[in-house]
Amino acid sequence: MSGKITKHNLFSPSRTKTEAKAEQSDRTARGIIKAETVARDQKTARLREARLEMEREMALKAPTEAPKKQKTTRSKQRDRNAKL
C-alpha cells in the first residue's frame, strides 16, 4: 500500500439517504420489469403453441385438392367484352 491509512481510503463511504432511496426504487423497478418480461414471454409461448395446434388441425381438415374454378360460359365472356 502506498501512503498513510486513513478513514477515507480504508473504508468505502457510506450511502446517503437519497442514494439508498434511489437504489431501493431502482431494485423495485427492475423487479417489476423482470416480472412483466417473464409474464410476456410465457404468454407468447402459450399463444404460439395454440396457433401451431390450430394450424395442425386445419391442415388435417383441409381438402386434399384445391377447389376447381368454374368455367365461364360464352355468353358471360361476351357480356364482359361488351362492357369493355
PyRosetta script that sets phi, psi and omega in degrees:
from pyrosetta import init, pose_from_sequence

init()
pose = pose_from_sequence("MSGKITKHNLFSPSRTKTEAKAEQSDRTARGIIKAETVARDQKTARLREARLEMEREMALKAPTEAPKKQKTTRSKQRDRNAKL")
pose.set_psi(1, 147.1)
pose.set_omega(1, 178.7)
pose.set_phi(2, -110.6)
pose.set_psi(2, 137.8)
pose.set_omega(2, 176.8)
pose.set_phi(3, 87.1)
pose.set_psi(3, -179.9)
pose.set_omega(3, -179.7)
pose.set_phi(4, -79.6)
pose.set_psi(4, 152.3)
pose.set_omega(4, 175.5)
pose.set_phi(5, -90.5)
pose.set_psi(5, 122.7)
pose.set_omega(5, 177.7)
pose.set_phi(6, -129.0)
pose.set_psi(6, 173.1)
pose.set_omega(6, 179.1)
pose.set_phi(7, -67.1)
pose.set_psi(7, -21.9)
pose.set_omega(7, -178.2)
pose.set_phi(8, -78.9)
pose.set_psi(8, -31.6)
pose.set_omega(8, -179.6)
pose.set_phi(9, -104.8)
pose.set_psi(9, -5.7)
pose.set_omega(9, 179.9)
pose.set_phi(10, -93.2)
pose.set_psi(10, -39.8)
pose.set_omega(10, -178.5)
pose.set_phi(11, -113.0)
pose.set_psi(11, 146.0)
pose.set_omega(11, 176.0)
pose.set_phi(12, -75.2)
pose.set_psi(12, 148.1)
pose.set_omega(12, -177.9)
pose.set_phi(13, -67.1)
pose.set_psi(13, 145.2)
pose.set_omega(13, 179.8)
pose.set_phi(14, -76.6)
pose.set_psi(14, 155.1)
pose.set_omega(14, -178.3)
pose.set_phi(15, -78.4)
pose.set_psi(15, 146.9)
pose.set_omega(15, 175.7)
pose.set_phi(16, -80.8)
pose.set_psi(16, 168.6)
pose.set_omega(16, -179.3)
pose.set_phi(17, -61.7)
pose.set_psi(17, -39.1)
pose.set_omega(17, -179.8)
pose.set_phi(18, -65.9)
pose.set_psi(18, -43.2)
pose.set_omega(18, 179.0)
pose.set_phi(19, -64.5)
pose.set_psi(19, -40.7)
pose.set_omega(19, 179.6)
pose.set_phi(20, -63.9)
pose.set_psi(20, -42.6)
pose.set_omega(20, 179.1)
pose.set_phi(21, -65.8)
pose.set_psi(21, -40.7)
pose.set_omega(21, 179.1)
pose.set_phi(22, -64.3)
pose.set_psi(22, -40.5)
pose.set_omega(22, 178.8)
pose.set_phi(23, -65.7)
pose.set_psi(23, -40.0)
pose.set_omega(23, 178.5)
pose.set_phi(24, -65.0)
pose.set_psi(24, -43.3)
pose.set_omega(24, 177.5)
pose.set_phi(25, -62.9)
pose.set_psi(25, -40.6)
pose.set_omega(25, 179.3)
pose.set_phi(26, -62.7)
pose.set_psi(26, -45.9)
pose.set_omega(26, 178.7)
pose.set_phi(27, -61.6)
pose.set_psi(27, -41.6)
pose.set_omega(27, 179.9)
pose.set_phi(28, -64.3)
pose.set_psi(28, -45.9)
pose.set_omega(28, -179.9)
pose.set_phi(29, -62.9)
pose.set_psi(29, -44.1)
pose.set_omega(29, 179.3)
pose.set_phi(30, -63.5)
pose.set_psi(30, -36.7)
pose.set_omega(30, 177.2)
pose.set_phi(31, -64.4)
pose.set_psi(31, -42.1)
pose.set_omega(31, 178.7)
pose.set_phi(32, -64.7)
pose.set_psi(32, -45.0)
pose.set_omega(32, -179.8)
pose.set_phi(33, -62.2)
pose.set_psi(33, -41.2)
pose.set_omega(33, 179.2)
pose.set_phi(34, -64.3)
pose.set_psi(34, -42.6)
pose.set_omega(34, 179.1)
pose.set_phi(35, -63.1)
pose.set_psi(35, -40.2)
pose.set_omega(35, 178.4)
pose.set_phi(36, -65.5)
pose.set_psi(36, -39.5)
pose.set_omega(36, 179.3)
pose.set_phi(37, -64.2)
pose.set_psi(37, -43.4)
pose.set_omega(37, 178.9)
pose.set_phi(38, -63.2)
pose.set_psi(38, -44.1)
pose.set_omega(38, 179.8)
pose.set_phi(39, -63.4)
pose.set_psi(39, -40.9)
pose.set_omega(39, 179.4)
pose.set_phi(40, -64.8)
pose.set_psi(40, -42.8)
pose.set_omega(40, 179.3)
pose.set_phi(41, -64.2)
pose.set_psi(41, -39.9)
pose.set_omega(41, 177.6)
pose.set_phi(42, -64.5)
pose.set_psi(42, -41.6)
pose.set_omega(42, 179.1)
pose.set_phi(43, -65.1)
pose.set_psi(43, -41.8)
pose.set_omega(43, 178.8)
pose.set_phi(44, -61.7)
pose.set_psi(44, -43.6)
pose.set_omega(44, 179.5)
pose.set_phi(45, -64.6)
pose.set_psi(45, -41.2)
pose.set_omega(45, 179.2)
pose.set_phi(46, -64.4)
pose.set_psi(46, -44.0)
pose.set_omega(46, 179.5)
pose.set_phi(47, -67.7)
pose.set_psi(47, -36.0)
pose.set_omega(47, 178.0)
pose.set_phi(48, -63.3)
pose.set_psi(48, -44.3)
pose.set_omega(48, 178.7)
pose.set_phi(49, -62.9)
pose.set_psi(49, -41.0)
pose.set_omega(49, 179.0)
pose.set_phi(50, -64.4)
pose.set_psi(50, -40.6)
pose.set_omega(50, 178.9)
pose.set_phi(51, -65.2)
pose.set_psi(51, -44.0)
pose.set_omega(51, 179.5)
pose.set_phi(52, -63.6)
pose.set_psi(52, -39.9)
pose.set_omega(52, 177.6)
pose.set_phi(53, -63.7)
pose.set_psi(53, -42.4)
pose.set_omega(53, 178.8)
pose.set_phi(54, -63.6)
pose.set_psi(54, -40.9)
pose.set_omega(54, 178.6)
pose.set_phi(55, -64.9)
pose.set_psi(55, -38.6)
pose.set_omega(55, 177.8)
pose.set_phi(56, -62.6)
pose.set_psi(56, -44.8)
pose.set_omega(56, 179.7)
pose.set_phi(57, -63.8)
pose.set_psi(57, -40.4)
pose.set_omega(57, 179.6)
pose.set_phi(58, -66.7)
pose.set_psi(58, -35.0)
pose.set_omega(58, 179.3)
pose.set_phi(59, -66.8)
pose.set_psi(59, -35.9)
pose.set_omega(59, 178.9)
pose.set_phi(60, -71.8)
pose.set_psi(60, -34.8)
pose.set_omega(60, -178.0)
pose.set_phi(61, -84.1)
pose.set_psi(61, -17.0)
pose.set_omega(61, -175.6)
pose.set_phi(62, -65.6)
pose.set_psi(62, 141.8)
pose.set_omega(62, 177.6)
pose.set_phi(63, -66.5)
pose.set_psi(63, 151.2)
pose.set_omega(63, -176.9)
pose.set_phi(64, -74.3)
pose.set_psi(64, -28.3)
pose.set_omega(64, 179.4)
pose.set_phi(65, -112.6)
pose.set_psi(65, 150.4)
pose.set_omega(65, 176.4)
pose.set_phi(66, -75.1)
pose.set_psi(66, 148.5)
pose.set_omega(66, 179.2)
pose.set_phi(67, -62.5)
pose.set_psi(67, 141.7)
pose.set_omega(67, -178.0)
pose.set_phi(68, -80.0)
pose.set_psi(68, 145.0)
pose.set_omega(68, 177.4)
pose.set_phi(69, -76.8)
pose.set_psi(69, 145.5)
pose.set_omega(69, 177.0)
pose.set_phi(70, -81.0)
pose.set_psi(70, 138.6)
pose.set_omega(70, 177.8)
pose.set_phi(71, -78.6)
pose.set_psi(71, 139.2)
pose.set_omega(71, 177.1)
pose.set_phi(72, -84.6)
pose.set_psi(72, 141.2)
pose.set_omega(72, -179.9)
pose.set_phi(73, -80.5)
pose.set_psi(73, 164.3)
pose.set_omega(73, -178.7)
pose.set_phi(74, -64.3)
pose.set_psi(74, -32.7)
pose.set_omega(74, -179.8)
pose.set_phi(75, -67.6)
pose.set_psi(75, -35.5)
pose.set_omega(75, 177.8)
pose.set_phi(76, -69.9)
pose.set_psi(76, -36.7)
pose.set_omega(76, 177.8)
pose.set_phi(77, -65.3)
pose.set_psi(77, -41.1)
pose.set_omega(77, 179.0)
pose.set_phi(78, -63.9)
pose.set_psi(78, -40.7)
pose.set_omega(78, 179.0)
pose.set_phi(79, -62.7)
pose.set_psi(79, -39.9)
pose.set_omega(79, 178.6)
pose.set_phi(80, -65.5)
pose.set_psi(80, -43.7)
pose.set_omega(80, -178.8)
pose.set_phi(81, -66.9)
pose.set_psi(81, -34.2)
pose.set_omega(81, -178.7)
pose.set_phi(82, -68.3)
pose.set_psi(82, -33.9)
pose.set_omega(82, -179.5)
pose.set_phi(83, -71.5)
pose.set_psi(83, -29.2)
pose.set_omega(83, -179.0)
pose.set_phi(84, -73.2)
pose.dump_pdb("model.pdb")
